């Protein structure tokens, strides 16, 4: 079973100002990430705004990422509150030749019992033809992947590991030992060096979409974490998702428009952010 490792970018889904998928922008971005040394990309993750797209649109995004033929390892997020829709997306990933899948809990049902959550994941895992990463991001889903829940689902052979996006070192300490023989990928740029030093397997982090070379360099030199933290902090100051899109727009990949309820970074703030980034010398224009 393929176990994801290395540095992955959770790529934004590029939209034109007419609110249509920009397949050329997606292809160009993925190819650039490969040239910059990244190992893979997550398609339709949180930064990919998957919850804003219909099932048909998500299929189209998944297909476009494969057609880009970037050479990156590709992980497809199949997340949905409807278990059958998650299973349909798992079929899309397998049919298209993705390397792995990722699945968050059904976030709308925040008071669902552990048994219900276990049944949800079990149905996805038993149906999947690809390795599946669990997606742990309780600050958005409102649902933590507790030890009790993991005990019931980690025995499935399709459970390849976890993406831990809590940004919490305590969660790193709790989850990494459980997934030591599988794949533990951290979802926060600030914890990449700590994860690798503790024996983790890699990262899926926002900064990788815009400064892939710096993210990758942390693998070789942990001292680079300090510089990465500075860039991450700046992007968070302006709003992580809108900031990433503004950078990709400035780099000329595409419009990277935003679909409601999310909003774009105002032009004046985007220019202020870019000026500050240029002081770090971290972005290649």
C-alpha positions as CSV (number, residue, x, y, z in Angstrom):
1,X,0.0,0.0,0.0
2,X,1.3,3.5,-0.9
3,X,2.0,5.5,2.2
4,X,2.3,9.3,1.4
5,X,5.5,10.9,2.4
6,X,7.4,14.1,1.7
7,X,6.1,17.7,1.1
8,X,2.7,18.2,-0.4
9,X,0.8,21.4,-1.3
10,X,-2.9,21.7,-0.6
11,X,-3.5,23.6,-3.8
12,X,-6.3,26.2,-4.2
13,X,-8.9,25.4,-6.9
14,X,-8.4,28.2,-9.5
15,X,-11.6,30.0,-10.6
16,X,-11.9,32.7,-13.3
17,X,-13.7,35.9,-12.6
18,X,-16.7,34.2,-14.4
19,X,-16.7,31.6,-11.6
20,X,-15.6,28.7,-13.8
21,X,-12.7,26.3,-13.3
22,X,-9.5,27.4,-14.8
23,X,-7.8,24.2,-15.8
24,X,-4.8,26.0,-17.4
25,X,-4.0,27.7,-14.1
26,X,-4.3,24.4,-12.2
27,X,-2.0,22.6,-14.7
28,X,0.6,25.4,-14.6
29,X,0.6,25.6,-10.8
30,X,1.0,21.8,-10.4
31,X,3.8,21.7,-13.0
32,X,5.6,24.6,-11.3
33,X,5.4,22.8,-7.9
34,X,7.0,19.8,-9.4
35,X,9.9,21.9,-10.9
36,X,10.4,23.5,-7.5
37,X,11.0,20.1,-5.9
38,X,7.7,19.3,-4.2
39,X,6.7,15.7,-3.8
40,X,2.9,15.9,-4.3
41,X,-0.3,17.8,-4.1
42,X,-3.6,17.5,-2.3
43,X,-6.6,18.2,-4.6
44,X,-9.8,19.7,-3.2
45,X,-8.6,20.0,0.4
46,X,-9.6,22.9,2.7
47,X,-7.4,25.3,0.7
48,X,-9.1,23.9,-2.4
49,X,-12.4,25.0,-1.0
50,X,-14.0,21.6,-1.7
51,X,-17.1,22.3,0.3
52,X,-18.0,25.1,-2.2
53,X,-18.2,22.8,-5.2
54,X,-20.9,20.5,-6.4
55,X,-20.1,16.8,-6.9
56,X,-19.9,17.4,-10.7
57,X,-17.5,20.3,-10.2
58,X,-15.3,18.2,-7.9
59,X,-15.1,15.5,-10.5
60,X,-14.0,18.1,-13.0
61,X,-11.3,19.4,-10.7
62,X,-10.0,15.9,-10.0
63,X,-9.9,15.2,-13.7
64,X,-8.1,18.4,-14.5
65,X,-5.4,17.7,-11.9
66,X,-4.6,14.3,-13.4
67,X,-4.6,15.7,-17.0
68,X,-1.9,18.2,-15.9
69,X,0.4,15.2,-15.9
70,X,2.7,17.1,-13.5
71,X,4.6,14.1,-12.1
72,X,3.5,14.9,-8.6
73,X,1.9,12.3,-6.3
74,X,-1.7,13.2,-6.0
75,X,-4.1,12.9,-3.1
76,X,-7.8,13.5,-3.5
77,X,-10.0,14.7,-0.7
78,X,-13.3,12.8,-0.9
79,X,-14.9,14.6,2.1
80,X,-18.6,15.0,2.3
81,X,-21.3,14.8,4.9
82,X,-23.1,12.2,2.7
83,X,-21.3,8.9,3.0
84,X,-22.4,7.7,-0.4
85,X,-21.0,10.9,-2.0
86,X,-17.7,10.4,-0.3
87,X,-17.6,6.8,-1.7
88,X,-18.5,8.1,-5.1
89,X,-15.5,10.5,-4.9
90,X,-13.3,7.6,-3.8
91,X,-14.3,5.9,-7.0
92,X,-13.4,9.0,-9.0
93,X,-9.9,9.0,-7.4
94,X,-9.3,5.3,-8.2
95,X,-10.6,5.5,-11.7
96,X,-8.4,8.5,-12.5
97,X,-5.3,7.0,-11.0
98,X,-4.8,9.0,-7.9
99,X,-2.2,7.8,-5.4
100,X,-4.3,8.2,-2.3
101,X,-7.4,9.7,-0.8
102,X,-8.2,11.8,2.2
103,X,-11.4,11.8,4.2
104,X,-12.5,14.2,7.0
105,X,-15.4,13.4,9.4
106,X,-18.9,14.5,8.4
107,X,-18.5,18.0,9.8
108,X,-22.1,19.1,9.9
109,X,-23.1,16.5,12.5
110,X,-20.9,17.7,15.3
111,X,-22.8,15.8,18.0
112,X,-22.8,12.5,16.2
113,X,-21.9,9.6,18.5
114,X,-18.6,7.8,18.2
115,X,-20.4,4.7,16.8
116,X,-22.0,6.8,14.0
117,X,-18.6,8.4,13.1
118,X,-17.0,4.9,13.1
119,X,-19.7,3.6,10.8
120,X,-19.2,6.6,8.4
121,X,-15.4,6.0,8.1
122,X,-15.9,2.2,7.9
123,X,-18.2,2.5,4.9
124,X,-15.7,4.8,3.2
125,X,-12.7,2.7,4.0
126,X,-14.3,-0.6,3.0
127,X,-15.4,0.9,-0.4
128,X,-12.1,2.6,-1.2
129,X,-9.7,1.1,-3.7
130,X,-6.9,3.4,-2.7
131,X,-5.1,4.2,0.6
132,X,-7.0,6.7,2.7
133,X,-5.6,9.4,5.0
134,X,-7.9,10.4,7.8
135,X,-8.2,14.2,8.0
136,X,-7.9,15.7,11.5
137,X,-8.9,19.4,11.6
138,X,-11.4,19.8,14.5
139,X,-11.0,23.6,14.4
140,X,-13.1,23.5,11.2
141,X,-15.1,20.3,11.4
142,X,-15.9,20.5,15.1
143,X,-15.2,16.8,15.3
144,X,-11.9,15.4,16.8
145,X,-10.5,12.1,15.8
146,X,-10.3,10.7,19.3
147,X,-8.4,7.7,20.5
148,X,-11.8,5.9,21.0
149,X,-12.7,6.6,17.3
150,X,-9.3,5.7,15.9
151,X,-9.3,2.4,17.8
152,X,-12.4,1.4,15.8
153,X,-11.2,2.4,12.3
154,X,-7.4,2.1,12.2
155,X,-7.6,-1.7,11.9
156,X,-8.8,-1.3,8.3
157,X,-6.0,-2.0,5.9
158,X,-7.0,0.9,3.7
159,X,-6.4,3.4,6.5
160,X,-3.0,4.7,5.4
161,X,-2.4,7.4,8.0
162,X,-3.5,10.8,9.0
163,X,-3.2,14.5,8.1
164,X,-3.0,16.4,11.4
165,X,-4.0,20.0,10.8
166,X,-4.5,21.0,14.4
167,X,-1.2,22.8,14.7
168,X,-0.9,21.4,18.2
169,X,2.3,19.7,19.3
170,X,0.3,17.7,21.9
171,X,-1.6,16.2,19.0
172,X,1.6,15.5,17.2
173,X,2.8,13.6,20.3
174,X,-0.5,11.7,20.6
175,X,-1.0,10.7,16.9
176,X,2.5,10.1,15.6
177,X,3.2,7.0,17.6
178,X,-0.2,5.5,16.5
179,X,0.7,6.1,12.8
180,X,4.5,5.5,13.0
181,X,4.3,2.5,10.7
182,X,1.9,4.3,8.3
183,X,1.9,7.9,7.3
184,X,1.7,10.9,9.7
185,X,1.6,14.1,7.7
186,X,1.5,17.4,9.6
187,X,-0.9,20.1,8.3
188,X,0.7,23.2,9.8
189,X,3.9,24.8,8.4
190,X,5.2,25.7,11.8
191,X,5.5,22.0,12.9
192,X,7.3,20.6,9.8
193,X,10.8,20.4,11.4
194,X,9.4,19.0,14.7
195,X,7.4,16.4,12.8
196,X,10.4,15.2,10.8
197,X,12.7,15.2,13.9
198,X,10.1,13.1,15.7
199,X,9.9,10.5,12.9
200,X,6.9,11.8,11.0
201,X,6.6,11.3,7.3
202,X,6.0,14.7,5.8
203,X,3.6,17.6,5.5
204,X,0.6,19.0,3.6
205,X,0.8,22.7,4.3
206,X,-0.4,26.0,2.9
207,X,3.0,27.6,2.3
208,X,4.0,24.7,0.0
209,X,1.6,26.2,-2.6
210,X,3.6,29.4,-2.9
211,X,7.1,28.8,-1.5
212,X,7.6,25.0,-2.2
213,X,11.3,25.3,-2.2
214,X,11.5,26.7,1.3
215,X,9.0,24.1,2.6
216,X,11.1,21.4,1.0
217,X,14.3,22.8,2.3
218,X,13.2,22.2,5.9
219,X,13.7,18.5,5.3
220,X,17.4,19.1,4.7
221,X,18.0,21.9,7.1
222,X,15.8,22.3,10.2
223,X,17.1,25.9,10.6
224,X,15.0,26.9,7.7
225,X,11.9,26.4,9.9
226,X,12.5,29.9,11.4
227,X,12.2,31.6,8.0
228,X,9.2,29.4,7.1
229,X,7.5,30.5,10.4
230,X,8.0,34.1,9.5
231,X,6.3,33.7,6.1
232,X,3.5,31.6,7.6
233,X,2.8,34.2,10.2
234,X,2.6,37.0,7.6
235,X,0.2,35.0,5.4
236,X,-2.0,34.3,8.5
237,X,-2.0,38.0,9.3
238,X,-3.7,38.7,5.9
239,X,-5.8,35.5,5.9
240,X,-4.2,32.3,4.9
241,X,-6.5,31.2,2.0
242,X,-6.9,34.7,0.4
243,X,-3.2,35.4,0.8
244,X,-2.2,32.2,-1.0
245,X,-4.5,33.1,-3.9
246,X,-3.3,36.6,-4.0
247,X,0.3,35.4,-4.4
248,X,-0.6,32.9,-7.1
249,X,-2.5,35.7,-8.9
250,X,0.5,38.0,-8.7
251,X,2.7,35.2,-10.0
252,X,0.5,35.1,-13.1
253,X,-1.0,31.6,-12.8
254,X,-4.6,32.8,-13.1
255,X,-7.4,34.9,-11.7
256,X,-7.9,32.8,-8.6
257,X,-11.3,34.3,-7.9
258,X,-13.2,33.4,-4.8
259,X,-16.7,31.9,-4.5
260,X,-19.0,33.0,-1.7
261,X,-19.2,32.8,1.2
262,X,-15.4,33.3,1.1
263,X,-13.9,36.6,-0.1
264,X,-10.8,37.7,-1.8
265,X,-8.0,39.8,-0.3
266,X,-8.6,43.5,-1.2
267,X,-6.0,44.8,-3.8
268,X,-4.5,47.3,-1.4
269,X,-3.9,44.6,1.3
270,X,-2.6,42.2,-1.3
271,X,0.0,44.8,-2.4
272,X,1.0,45.5,1.2
273,X,1.4,41.8,1.8
274,X,3.5,41.3,-1.3
275,X,5.7,44.2,-0.3
276,X,6.3,42.7,3.1
277,X,7.1,39.3,1.5
278,X,9.6,40.9,-0.8
279,X,11.4,42.0,2.4
280,X,11.9,38.4,3.4
281,X,13.1,37.5,-0.1
282,X,11.1,34.3,0.1
283,X,8.9,34.5,-3.0
284,X,10.2,34.0,-6.6
285,X,8.3,36.2,-9.0
